[in-house]
Amino acid sequence: MKFEDIEIEDVDFEAMLEESFKKSESKSDLVTGTVVKIDEKDNISVVDIGGGRDATLALDELRDEEGNLAFNVGDTIDVVNLGRGRISHKAALSRAALNEFIAEYDEDQEYIIEGVITKTNKGGYVVDCDGLEFFMPRTLSYLSSKVDPTGKKVKAVIVKVDKDKGSVVVSRKELIERDKAKTDEIVAELLEKKEPVVGTIKKITSYGMFVDVGGIDGLVHYSQISHKGPVNPSKYFSEGDQVNVIALDYDKKKRHLSLSIKDANPDPWADIDSIIGVGDTVTATVSNIEPYGVFVDLGEDLEAFLHVSEISWDKNVKHPKDYLELNSEINVEVIEIDKEGRRLRVSLKNLLPKPMDAFTAEHKVGDVVTGTVTSITDFGAFVKVGTVEGLLHNQEISWDKAKNAKSELKVGDEVEVKIIKIDRDAGKISLSKKALEDSPVKAFAQTHKNGSIVTGTVKDKKDFGVFISLEDNIDALIRTEDLHPLKFDEIEKGQEIKGVISFIDPNNDRIRVSVKRLERQEERDAMEQLNLEQDDSMTLGDAFGDKFKK
């Protein structure tokens, strides 16, 4: 009932009632007439009401429930004279019924009626109840004058019966104020005791539930249903269910009673340590599935969050619904308890075998395996081998440094790779594609060694040295300290530099060249050549001259 629609007027009830009685039909208006004519074409009949007066009556008032005429010409009929030649048989029947009701009325008994407002006048309203017409003064209606109440169903109590005038007065206000008094009494008791009471769910909405407690309705907001937090009430309750509630507040102006289910039940977070702990394995029910994770019901009015990353060891979980179903039961491990935030986090994958354990049991560093490219990044590609993923870094794609994962691979490609590193603790695997091919430096080392003189073209300059390109597009490094007598600032890209190989490592594809050593080596070679030439110019006599002298 919307009490905010109630309008109370300061009006003299007795004067209004008298005015209504004056305007209503009196007993003298009830007369007996004779049907003198029936005109089915115009749907009317003519009735002689005495005194040489005829009045017209709608033919429909002479028909029974099946539509047949109940009177013929010459039949007598009770009618109410409405004036100006108009009469009503139905009004006469209603008047007769009302008179019968008034005659049998027991003043010691309370009568509560339900009817429909059919007419409005200055003083109030006419309420039809099973053919009986009762008067409800405006001051006793608790209805707003701003809205036409015609057709509205109302419930009221009979407050006055005037047998002389044949009138019955009813009051809706009386019943409403009784309900208000009863409501105030019940609410006062609920708020004073603050004890759980049993209520019945009458209606469920998206924002909460209306619960009947002792004959009045209160709202349990969806945030007051569970200690888990706001929940959808339709997932947990049905209309007609009985629940324990506690009264929280009462808005007297709006007459809204606020109830709580969660406050009527123990708060599990008050003693969470005795209920659950980190590392515990519990059985949970999947209550909600979102793209970012799953909410699971642990019982005890507790809910936990299972993040998408904790569902499987597979890092490519696209949506939790691909792994879990709503209302299914799963075993999970508690991994975090946030008492302040009242949040629980659980893991499903922690209870599943680790793919890395199975992988390391079957594979080792140096094994050649075939995998599928699952994703490509700026730094390389991830390749799935069995149930695990390994990283194929850009520098392990090819000996040609210009090639990388984006230029050489696409998602879905099958590639053959070598396992070059396994970090079991970190769960990481490093793979190499170029390790299956011979290093260009290895072929280069077949014809070159430390001390070999080479010529290269400058490709790049760094703070620590200069990179040059040798034959077959092989790179070598000349460190800054090995550039002498060349000056670092004067070196330009594309410039040819001659040097000597100072270090060569075919396994790691590394070559270093030194200009400084080239200068010393050239001096040494010159000296050796000079000594060789001097040795060749000596005669046999020069060699044995001293001996011959002896």
C-alpha positions as a Python dict, from the first residue, in 0.01 Angstrom:
ca = {
    (1, 'M'): (0, 0, 0),
    (2, 'K'): (147, 337, -100),
    (3, 'F'): (93, 558, 202),
    (4, 'E'): (265, 846, 25),
    (5, 'D'): (-43, 871, -203),
    (6, 'I'): (-273, 930, 92),
    (7, 'E'): (-434, 1271, 115),
    (8, 'I'): (-610, 1383, 432),
    (9, 'E'): (-855, 1673, 408),
    (10, 'D'): (-990, 1875, 696),
    (11, 'V'): (-1361, 1842, 613),
    (12, 'D'): (-1676, 1824, 829),
    (13, 'F'): (-1767, 1456, 790),
    (14, 'E'): (-2124, 1490, 920),
    (15, 'A'): (-2204, 1773, 678),
    (16, 'M'): (-2056, 1579, 388),
    (17, 'L'): (-2250, 1266, 478),
    (18, 'E'): (-2576, 1460, 495),
    (19, 'E'): (-2502, 1614, 154),
    (20, 'S'): (-2447, 1267, 14),
    (21, 'F'): (-2772, 1140, 159),
    (22, 'K'): (-2959, 1432, 6),
    (23, 'K'): (-2821, 1350, -338),
    (24, 'S'): (-2880, 976, -311),
    (25, 'E'): (-3205, 813, -399),
    (26, 'S'): (-3456, 792, -115),
    (27, 'K'): (-3689, 506, -37),
    (28, 'S'): (-3976, 698, -196),
    (29, 'D'): (-3795, 671, -530),
    (30, 'L'): (-3857, 297, -528),
    (31, 'V'): (-4186, 229, -713),
    (32, 'T'): (-4371, -61, -878),
    (33, 'G'): (-4457, -14, -1245),
    (34, 'T'): (-4620, -206, -1528),
    (35, 'V'): (-4451, -292, -1857),
    (36, 'V'): (-4670, -140, -2129),
    (37, 'K'): (-4443, -167, -2432),
    (38, 'I'): (-4132, -358, -2549),
    (39, 'D'): (-3939, -219, -2849),
    (40, 'E'): (-3660, -459, -2940),
    (41, 'K'): (-3562, -250, -3240),
    (42, 'D'): (-3472, 51, -3027),
    (43, 'N'): (-3374, -171, -2733),
    (44, 'I'): (-3610, 3, -2490),
    (45, 'S'): (-3923, -68, -2294),
    (46, 'V'): (-4194, 162, -2161),
    (47, 'V'): (-4314, 125, -1801),
    (48, 'D'): (-4618, 285, -1641),
    (49, 'I'): (-4497, 410, -1300),
    (50, 'G'): (-4837, 542, -1189),
    (51, 'G'): (-4998, 880, -1185),
    (52, 'G'): (-5037, 870, -1558),
    (53, 'R'): (-4659, 877, -1602),
    (54, 'D'): (-4460, 657, -1835),
    (55, 'A'): (-4084, 610, -1822),
    (56, 'T'): (-3833, 439, -2050),
    (57, 'L'): (-3613, 153, -1941),
    (58, 'A'): (-3319, 3, -2130),
    (59, 'L'): (-3426, -337, -2256),
    (60, 'D'): (-3098, -490, -2137),
    (61, 'E'): (-3217, -442, -1778),
    (62, 'L'): (-3503, -683, -1848),
    (63, 'R'): (-3282, -965, -1974),
    (64, 'D'): (-3154, -1258, -1769),
    (65, 'E'): (-2796, -1386, -1765),
    (66, 'E'): (-2856, -1581, -2087),
    (67, 'G'): (-2990, -1271, -2269),
    (68, 'N'): (-3354, -1373, -2271),
    (69, 'L'): (-3630, -1123, -2175),
    (70, 'A'): (-3742, -1188, -1818),
    (71, 'F'): (-4057, -966, -1844),
    (72, 'N'): (-4341, -925, -2090),
    (73, 'V'): (-4601, -656, -2155),
    (74, 'G'): (-4838, -646, -1859),
    (75, 'D'): (-4582, -770, -1602),
    (76, 'T'): (-4523, -559, -1292),
    (77, 'I'): (-4166, -457, -1214),
    (78, 'D'): (-3985, -274, -931),
    (79, 'V'): (-3786, 27, -1052),
    (80, 'V'): (-3607, 332, -912),
    (81, 'N'): (-3724, 665, -1049),
    (82, 'L'): (-3412, 849, -1169),
    (83, 'G'): (-3608, 1154, -1283),
    (84, 'R'): (-3670, 1308, -1625),
    (85, 'G'): (-3852, 998, -1743),
    (86, 'R'): (-3567, 761, -1664),
    (87, 'I'): (-3593, 454, -1442),
    (88, 'S'): (-3369, 162, -1344),
    (89, 'H'): (-3463, -193, -1258),
    (90, 'K'): (-3106, -283, -1162),
    (91, 'A'): (-3100, 6, -914),
    (92, 'A'): (-3420, -131, -764),
    (93, 'L'): (-3263, -474, -727),
    (94, 'S'): (-2958, -314, -569),
    (95, 'R'): (-3178, -108, -338),
    (96, 'A'): (-3370, -419, -239),
    (97, 'A'): (-3050, -608, -172),
    (98, 'L'): (-2912, -318, 30),
    (99, 'N'): (-3232, -294, 232),
    (100, 'E'): (-3212, -666, 301),
    (101, 'F'): (-2848, -627, 409),
    (102, 'I'): (-2937, -337, 637),
    (103, 'A'): (-3224, -533, 788),
    (104, 'E'): (-2993, -820, 876),
    (105, 'Y'): (-2703, -598, 988),
    (106, 'D'): (-2566, -686, 1334),
    (107, 'E'): (-2417, -382, 1508),
    (108, 'D'): (-2210, -602, 1736),
    (109, 'Q'): (-2030, -763, 1443),
    (110, 'E'): (-1756, -602, 1231),
    (111, 'Y'): (-1800, -610, 854),
    (112, 'I'): (-1499, -571, 625),
    (113, 'I'): (-1587, -543, 257),
    (114, 'E'): (-1391, -547, -70),
    (115, 'G'): (-1533, -363, -366),
    (116, 'V'): (-1474, -135, -663),
    (117, 'I'): (-1524, 241, -671),
    (118, 'T'): (-1790, 305, -935),
    (119, 'K'): (-1888, 669, -879),
    (120, 'T'): (-1740, 990, -743),
    (121, 'N'): (-1929, 1283, -597),
    (122, 'K'): (-1842, 1592, -396),
    (123, 'G'): (-1864, 1411, -67),
    (124, 'G'): (-1686, 1090, -153),
    (125, 'Y'): (-1718, 770, -347),
    (126, 'V'): (-1966, 490, -418),
    (127, 'V'): (-1817, 146, -361),
    (128, 'D'): (-1985, -151, -529),
    (129, 'C'): (-1952, -480, -343),
    (130, 'D'): (-2129, -773, -509),
    (131, 'G'): (-2411, -549, -627),
    (132, 'L'): (-2444, -356, -298),
    (133, 'E'): (-2355, 13, -309),
    (134, 'F'): (-2185, 165, -5),
    (135, 'F'): (-2082, 525, 51),
    (136, 'M'): (-1719, 607, 139),
    (137, 'P'): (-1668, 973, 240),
    (138, 'R'): (-1354, 1132, 97),
    (139, 'T'): (-1213, 1194, 447),
    (140, 'L'): (-1242, 822, 520),
    (141, 'S'): (-1097, 707, 189),
    (142, 'Y'): (-723, 781, 228),
    (143, 'L'): (-723, 852, -149),
    (144, 'S'): (-568, 1141, -334),
    (145, 'S'): (-801, 1384, -507),
    (146, 'K'): (-539, 1432, -779),
    (147, 'V'): (-615, 1092, -931),
    (148, 'D'): (-956, 959, -1039),
    (149, 'P'): (-1005, 639, -833),
    (150, 'T'): (-1294, 507, -1042),
    (151, 'G'): (-1236, 137, -1105),
    (152, 'K'): (-997, 103, -813),
    (153, 'K'): (-1038, -199, -586),
    (154, 'V'): (-1055, -106, -219),
    (155, 'K'): (-1091, -275, 115),
    (156, 'A'): (-1290, -99, 387),
    (157, 'V'): (-1481, -152, 709),
    (158, 'I'): (-1848, -56, 769),
    (159, 'V'): (-1856, 229, 1021),
    (160, 'K'): (-2220, 346, 1005),
    (161, 'V'): (-2557, 205, 895),
    (162, 'D'): (-2859, 435, 872),
    (163, 'K'): (-3165, 212, 844),
    (164, 'D'): (-3403, 506, 805),
    (165, 'K'): (-3216, 652, 511),
    (166, 'G'): (-3107, 315, 372),
    (167, 'S'): (-2739, 413, 364),
    (168, 'V'): (-2421, 229, 462),
    (169, 'V'): (-2096, 421, 524),
    (170, 'V'): (-1757, 249, 494),
    (171, 'S'): (-1404, 359, 587),
    (172, 'R'): (-1081, 265, 417),
    (173, 'K'): (-897, 497, 652),
    (174, 'E'): (-997, 290, 953),
    (175, 'L'): (-836, -25, 812),
    (176, 'I'): (-523, 156, 698),
    (177, 'E'): (-468, 317, 1035),
    (178, 'R'): (-521, -17, 1204),
    (179, 'D'): (-255, -163, 975),
    (180, 'K'): (-28, 131, 1049),
    (181, 'A'): (-72, 87, 1421),
    (182, 'K'): (-9, -286, 1389),
    (183, 'T'): (295, -221, 1170),
    (184, 'D'): (437, 34, 1416),
    (185, 'E'): (389, -211, 1700),
    (186, 'I'): (558, -498, 1514),
    (187, 'V'): (843, -276, 1389),
    (188, 'A'): (905, -131, 1735),
    (189, 'E'): (932, -482, 1878),
    (190, 'L'): (1162, -599, 1597),
    (191, 'L'): (1395, -300, 1633),
    (192, 'E'): (1398, -320, 2012),
    (193, 'K'): (1478, -690, 2040),
    (194, 'K'): (1714, -710, 1739),
    (195, 'E'): (1664, -1085, 1737),
    (196, 'P'): (1627, -1315, 1434),
    (197, 'V'): (1268, -1388, 1334),
    (198, 'V'): (1127, -1618, 1069),
    (199, 'G'): (988, -1450, 758),
    (200, 'T'): (838, -1570, 431),
    (201, 'I'): (968, -1452, 96),
    (202, 'K'): (680, -1293, -95),
    (203, 'K'): (856, -1142, -395),
    (204, 'I'): (1204, -1156, -547),
    (205, 'T'): (1342, -868, -753),
    (206, 'S'): (1678, -780, -907),
    (207, 'Y'): (1758, -553, -613),
    (208, 'G'): (1646, -780, -328),
    (209, 'M'): (1354, -966, -171),
    (210, 'F'): (1033, -866, 5),
    (211, 'V'): (984, -1075, 318),
    (212, 'D'): (668, -1098, 529),
    (213, 'V'): (739, -1077, 901),
    (214, 'G'): (434, -1085, 1127),
    (215, 'G'): (201, -954, 858),
    (216, 'I'): (415, -668, 729),
    (217, 'D'): (658, -662, 439),
    (218, 'G'): (1021, -564, 468),
    (219, 'L'): (1296, -540, 205),
    (220, 'V'): (1611, -749, 220),
    (221, 'H'): (1850, -564, -13),
    (222, 'Y'): (2073, -790, -223),
    (223, 'S'): (2373, -662, -25),
    (224, 'Q'): (2211, -790, 297),
    (225, 'I'): (2154, -1147, 185),
    (226, 'S'): (2496, -1308, 229),
    (227, 'H'): (2830, -1249, 398),
    (228, 'K'): (2983, -1322, 57),
    (229, 'G'): (2878, -976, -58),
    (230, 'P'): (2606, -865, -301),
    (231, 'V'): (2439, -1167, -463),
    (232, 'N'): (2156, -1237, -706),
    (233, 'P'): (1870, -1346, -475),
    (234, 'S'): (1701, -1560, -740),
    (235, 'K'): (2006, -1789, -746),
    (236, 'Y'): (1964, -1878, -380),
    (237, 'F'): (1595, -1841, -291),
    (238, 'S'): (1242, -1893, -424),
    (239, 'E'): (916, -1719, -339),
    (240, 'G'): (755, -1893, -43),
    (241, 'D'): (1087, -1987, 120),
    (242, 'Q'): (1120, -1917, 491),
    (243, 'V'): (1429, -1726, 607),
    (244, 'N'): (1570, -1586, 928),
    (245, 'V'): (1589, -1205, 926),
    (246, 'I'): (1680, -918, 1157),
    (247, 'A'): (1527, -570, 1140),
    (248, 'L'): (1784, -303, 1051),
    (249, 'D'): (1590, 20, 1014),
    (250, 'Y'): (1246, 169, 958),
    (251, 'D'): (1173, 480, 750),
    (252, 'K'): (858, 624, 909),
    (253, 'K'): (801, 873, 632),
    (254, 'K'): (815, 614, 354),
    (255, 'R'): (708, 333, 588),
    (256, 'H'): (984, 110, 456),
    (257, 'L'): (1121, -168, 675),
    (258, 'S'): (1477, -279, 602),
    (259, 'L'): (1570, -638, 691),
    (260, 'S'): (1888, -843, 682),
    (261, 'I'): (1941, -1214, 634),
    (262, 'K'): (2318, -1208, 673),
    (263, 'D'): (2300, -1036, 1013),
    (264, 'A'): (2064, -1310, 1132),
    (265, 'N'): (2334, -1570, 1065),
    (266, 'P'): (2689, -1605, 1205),
    (267, 'D'): (2960, -1413, 1020),
    (268, 'P'): (3218, -1671, 903),
    (269, 'W'): (3488, -1402, 882),
    (270, 'A'): (3463, -1342, 1256),
    (271, 'D'): (3632, -1679, 1312),
    (272, 'I'): (3782, -1749, 970),
    (273, 'D'): (4106, -1900, 1108),
    (274, 'S'): (3917, -2187, 1266),
    (275, 'I'): (3722, -2251, 945),
    (276, 'I'): (3987, -2247, 674),
    (277, 'G'): (4360, -2188, 621),
    (278, 'V'): (4606, -2126, 339),
    (279, 'G'): (4709, -2457, 186),
    (280, 'D'): (4380, -2631, 270),
    (281, 'T'): (4217, -2836, -2),
    (282, 'V'): (3839, -2785, -9),
    (283, 'T'): (3547, -2889, -227),
    (284, 'A'): (3372, -2594, -391),
    (285, 'T'): (3078, -2535, -624),
    (286, 'V'): (3117, -2314, -930),
    (287, 'S'): (2865, -2032, -875),
    (288, 'N'): (2962, -1779, -1143),
    (289, 'I'): (3186, -1781, -1450),
    (290, 'E'): (3344, -1464, -1590),
    (291, 'P'): (3610, -1418, -1863),
    (292, 'Y'): (3866, -1321, -1597),
    (293, 'G'): (3795, -1605, -1355),
    (294, 'V'): (3544, -1811, -1158),
    (295, 'F'): (3362, -1755, -829),
    (296, 'V'): (3320, -2069, -620),
    (297, 'D'): (3099, -2137, -318),
    (298, 'L'): (3288, -2295, -28),
    (299, 'G'): (2987, -2334, 200),
    (300, 'E'): (2977, -2172, 545),
    (301, 'D'): (2852, -1860, 359),
    (302, 'L'): (3200, -1818, 207),
    (303, 'E'): (3286, -1746, -154),
    (304, 'A'): (3631, -1756, -316),
    (305, 'F'): (3776, -1632, -643),
    (306, 'L'): (3956, -1864, -884),
    (307, 'H'): (4155, -1646, -1124),
    (308, 'V'): (4182, -1762, -1484),
    (309, 'S'): (4559, -1806, -1437),
    (310, 'E'): (4492, -2055, -1154),
    (311, 'I'): (4267, -2286, -1355),
    (312, 'S'): (4528, -2474, -1557),
    (313, 'W'): (4903, -2494, -1610),
    (314, 'D'): (4824, -2415, -1972),
    (315, 'K'): (4903, -2044, -2011),
    (316, 'N'): (4668, -2008, -2308),
    (317, 'V'): (4335, -2041, -2127),
    (318, 'K'): (4101, -1831, -2341),
    (319, 'H'): (3788, -1856, -2123),
    (320, 'P'): (3718, -2043, -1796),
    (321, 'K'): (3398, -2190, -1944),
    (322, 'D'): (3619, -2408, -2166),
    (323, 'Y'): (3737, -2585, -1849),
    (324, 'L'): (3456, -2552, -1593),
    (325, 'E'): (3076, -2573, -1583),
    (326, 'L'): (2830, -2377, -1369),
    (327, 'N'): (2722, -2563, -1051),
    (328, 'S'): (2995, -2826, -1095),
    (329, 'E'): (3193, -2936, -790),
    (330, 'I'): (3573, -2903, -794),
    (331, 'N'): (3857, -2944, -548),
    (332, 'V'): (4067, -2631, -499),
    (333, 'E'): (4355, -2518, -280),
    (334, 'V'): (4329, -2203, -67),
    (335, 'I'): (4619, -1975, -167),
    (336, 'E'): (4523, -1644, -3),
    (337, 'I'): (4306, -1522, 286),
    (338, 'D'): (4256, -1146, 300),
    (339, 'K'): (4081, -1086, 633),
    (340, 'E'): (4066, -709, 597),
    (341, 'G'): (3926, -724, 246),
    (342, 'R'): (3716, -1033, 327),
    (343, 'R'): (3846, -1208, 15),
    (344, 'L'): (3955, -1563, -52),
    (345, 'R'): (4164, -1680, -347),
    (346, 'V'): (4195, -2044, -452),
    (347, 'S'): (4385, -2245, -712),
    (348, 'L'): (4279, -2543, -918),
    (349, 'K'): (4606, -2597, -1104),
    (350, 'N'): (4799, -2645, -778),
    (351, 'L'): (4616, -2975, -735),
    (352, 'L'): (4696, -3086, -1091),
    (353, 'P'): (5022, -3255, -1202),
    (354, 'K'): (5283, -3000, -1309),
    (355, 'P'): (5356, -3033, -1682),
    (356, 'M'): (5719, -2937, -1616),
    (357, 'D'): (5770, -3246, -1398),
    (358, 'A'): (5642, -3474, -1672),
    (359, 'F'): (5847, -3289, -1936),
    (360, 'T'): (6177, -3309, -1746),
    (361, 'A'): (6118, -3678, -1683),
    (362, 'E'): (6116, -3740, -2058),
    (363, 'H'): (6348, -3468, -2198),
    (364, 'K'): (6690, -3318, -2127),
    (365, 'V'): (6911, -3042, -2262),
    (366, 'G'): (7034, -3131, -2610),
    (367, 'D'): (6720, -3321, -2715),
    (368, 'V'): (6573, -3234, -3052),
    (369, 'V'): (6192, -3199, -3038),
    (370, 'T'): (5905, -3082, -3259),
    (371, 'G'): (5662, -2818, -3134),
    (372, 'T'): (5388, -2580, -3248),
    (373, 'V'): (5421, -2202, -3245),
    (374, 'T'): (5152, -2065, -3008),
    (375, 'S'): (5240, -1695, -3006),
    (376, 'I'): (5492, -1452, -3151),
    (377, 'T'): (5635, -1150, -2966),
    (378, 'D'): (5892, -880, -3032),
    (379, 'F'): (6159, -1089, -2861),
    (380, 'G'): (6079, -1431, -3004),
    (381, 'A'): (5821, -1708, -3029),
    (382, 'F'): (5661, -1945, -2779),
    (383, 'V'): (5657, -2304, -2895),
    (384, 'K'): (5439, -2569, -2731),
    (385, 'V'): (5611, -2903, -2691),
    (386, 'G'): (5369, -3157, -2547),
    (387, 'T'): (5199, -2984, -2252),
    (388, 'V'): (5462, -2715, -2191),
    (389, 'E'): (5579, -2405, -2372),
    (390, 'G'): (5936, -2306, -2444),
    (391, 'L'): (6082, -1977, -2564),
    (392, 'L'): (6250, -1964, -2901),
    (393, 'H'): (6434, -1633, -2872),
    (394, 'N'): (6501, -1420, -3179),
    (395, 'Q'): (6877, -1481, -3150),
    (396, 'E'): (6809, -1856, -3162),
    (397, 'I'): (6600, -1843, -3482),
    (398, 'S'): (6887, -1832, -3729),
    (399, 'W'): (7259, -1767, -3761),
    (400, 'D'): (7153, -1484, -3988),
    (401, 'K'): (7103, -1200, -3741),
    (402, 'A'): (6866, -1020, -3980),
    (403, 'K'): (6607, -1293, -3930),
    (404, 'N'): (6366, -1307, -3633),
    (405, 'A'): (6046, -1478, -3520),
    (406, 'K'): (5814, -1231, -3691),
    (407, 'S'): (5988, -1265, -4026),
    (408, 'E'): (6034, -1643, -4019),
    (409, 'L'): (5739, -1790, -3825),
    (410, 'K'): (5363, -1768, -3782),
    (411, 'V'): (5123, -1906, -3519),
    (412, 'G'): (5042, -2270, -3590),
    (413, 'D'): (5372, -2353, -3760),
    (414, 'E'): (5541, -2679, -3661),
    (415, 'V'): (5912, -2633, -3595),
    (416, 'E'): (6198, -2861, -3504),
    (417, 'V'): (6409, -2721, -3224),
    (418, 'K'): (6679, -2820, -2979),
    (419, 'I'): (6641, -2785, -2603),
    (420, 'I'): (6928, -2562, -2489),
    (421, 'K'): (6820, -2485, -2131),
    (422, 'I'): (6571, -2615, -1870),
    (423, 'D'): (6498, -2410, -1556),
    (424, 'R'): (6275, -2644, -1360),
    (425, 'D'): (6229, -2412, -1060),
    (426, 'A'): (6122, -2120, -1276),
    (427, 'G'): (5926, -2345, -1512),
    (428, 'K'): (6111, -2211, -1818),
    (429, 'I'): (6249, -2387, -2124),
    (430, 'S'): (6481, -2230, -2381),
    (431, 'L'): (6478, -2360, -2738),
    (432, 'S'): (6699, -2308, -3043),
    (433, 'K'): (6637, -2355, -3412),
    (434, 'K'): (6978, -2238, -3529),
    (435, 'A'): (7146, -2498, -3306),
    (436, 'L'): (7032, -2759, -3559),
    (437, 'E'): (7240, -2589, -3828),
    (438, 'D'): (7619, -2549, -3862),
    (439, 'S'): (7747, -2214, -3748),
    (440, 'P'): (7892, -2000, -4030),
    (441, 'V'): (8180, -1930, -3795),
    (442, 'K'): (8242, -2302, -3769),
    (443, 'A'): (8285, -2326, -4146),
    (444, 'F'): (8496, -2011, -4137),
    (445, 'A'): (8719, -2165, -3871),
    (446, 'Q'): (8803, -2449, -4111),
    (447, 'T'): (9009, -2206, -4321),
    (448, 'H'): (9103, -1943, -4065),
    (449, 'K'): (9270, -1943, -3726),
    (450, 'N'): (9409, -1704, -3471),
    (451, 'G'): (9667, -1489, -3646),
    (452, 'S'): (9500, -1501, -3988),
    (453, 'I'): (9487, -1161, -4153),
    (454, 'V'): (9138, -1054, -4272),
    (455, 'T'): (8972, -749, -4423),
    (456, 'G'): (8618, -640, -4330),
    (457, 'T'): (8365, -360, -4384),
    (458, 'V'): (8239, -154, -4092),
    (459, 'K'): (7870, -239, -4012),
    (460, 'D'): (7815, -69, -3676),
    (461, 'K'): (7988, 130, -3405),
    (462, 'K'): (7934, 86, -3032),
    (463, 'D'): (8099, 243, -2731),
    (464, 'F'): (8300, -70, -2677),
    (465, 'G'): (8415, -123, -3038),
    (466, 'V'): (8339, -164, -3404),
    (467, 'F'): (8158, -450, -3583),
    (468, 'I'): (8291, -544, -3924),
    (469, 'S'): (8153, -783, -4185),
    (470, 'L'): (8393, -1047, -4314),
    (471, 'E'): (8345, -1291, -4600),
    (472, 'D'): (8022, -1491, -4617),
    (473, 'N'): (7849, -1215, -4412),
    (474, 'I'): (8026, -1317, -4092),
    (475, 'D'): (8052, -1049, -3824),
    (476, 'A'): (8356, -980, -3612),
    (477, 'L'): (8426, -734, -3332),
    (478, 'I'): (8721, -499, -3304),
    (479, 'R'): (8732, -370, -2950),
    (480, 'T'): (8818, -4, -2899),
    (481, 'E'): (9157, -85, -2747),
    (482, 'D'): (9243, -302, -3047),
    (483, 'L'): (9181, -28, -3307),
    (484, 'H'): (9522, 143, -3275),
    (485, 'P'): (9663, 308, -3479),
    (486, 'L'): (9312, 387, -3618),
    (487, 'K'): (9110, 652, -3436),
    (488, 'F'): (8758, 548, -3324),
    (489, 'D'): (8601, 890, -3400),
    (490, 'E'): (8730, 886, -3757),
    (491, 'I'): (8592, 543, -3847),
    (492, 'E'): (8278, 544, -4066),
    (493, 'K'): (8030, 278, -4174),
    (494, 'G'): (8130, 108, -4500),
    (495, 'Q'): (8497, 170, -4436),
    (496, 'E'): (8730, -125, -4496),
    (497, 'I'): (8953, -226, -4207),
    (498, 'K'): (9232, -480, -4212),
    (499, 'G'): (9322, -675, -3902),
    (500, 'V'): (9426, -1005, -3759),
    (501, 'I'): (9202, -1265, -3593),
    (502, 'S'): (9273, -1256, -3219),
    (503, 'F'): (8991, -1486, -3100),
    (504, 'I'): (8758, -1734, -3271),
    (505, 'D'): (8483, -1940, -3100),
    (506, 'P'): (8283, -2153, -3351),
    (507, 'N'): (8046, -2286, -3082),
    (508, 'N'): (7925, -1943, -2978),
    (509, 'D'): (7959, -1778, -3320),
    (510, 'R'): (8213, -1519, -3204),
    (511, 'I'): (8516, -1368, -3377),
    (512, 'R'): (8738, -1084, -3260),
    (513, 'V'): (8983, -894, -3480),
    (514, 'S'): (9270, -667, -3374),
    (515, 'V'): (9431, -388, -3580),
    (516, 'K'): (9690, -332, -3310),
    (517, 'R'): (9809, -692, -3331),
    (518, 'L'): (9817, -665, -3710),
    (519, 'E'): (10074, -385, -3687),
    (520, 'R'): (10293, -586, -3453),
    (521, 'Q'): (10244, -903, -3656),
    (522, 'E'): (10339, -724, -3977),
    (523, 'E'): (10654, -593, -3809),
    (524, 'R'): (10735, -941, -3686),
    (525, 'D'): (10670, -1093, -4030),
    (526, 'A'): (10893, -829, -4187),
    (527, 'M'): (11172, -909, -3949),
    (528, 'E'): (11133, -1280, -4011),
    (529, 'Q'): (11139, -1216, -4385),
    (530, 'L'): (11447, -998, -4348),
    (531, 'N'): (11623, -1260, -4144),
    (532, 'L'): (11528, -1523, -4397),
    (533, 'E'): (11669, -1315, -4682),
    (534, 'Q'): (11991, -1252, -4491),
    (535, 'D'): (12029, -1621, -4424),
    (536, 'D'): (11984, -1700, -4795),
    (537, 'S'): (12265, -1454, -4898),
    (538, 'M'): (12540, -1611, -4684),
    (539, 'T'): (12798, -1823, -4869),
    (540, 'L'): (12947, -2153, -4765),
    (541, 'G'): (13271, -1971, -4696),
    (542, 'D'): (13086, -1720, -4477),
    (543, 'A'): (12946, -2004, -4276),
    (544, 'F'): (13271, -2198, -4236),
    (545, 'G'): (13524, -1918, -4279),
    (546, 'D'): (13650, -1923, -3928),
    (547, 'K'): (13705, -2297, -3940),
    (548, 'F'): (13904, -2268, -4260),
    (549, 'K'): (14109, -1994, -4094),
    (550, 'K'): (14199, -2230, -3820),
}
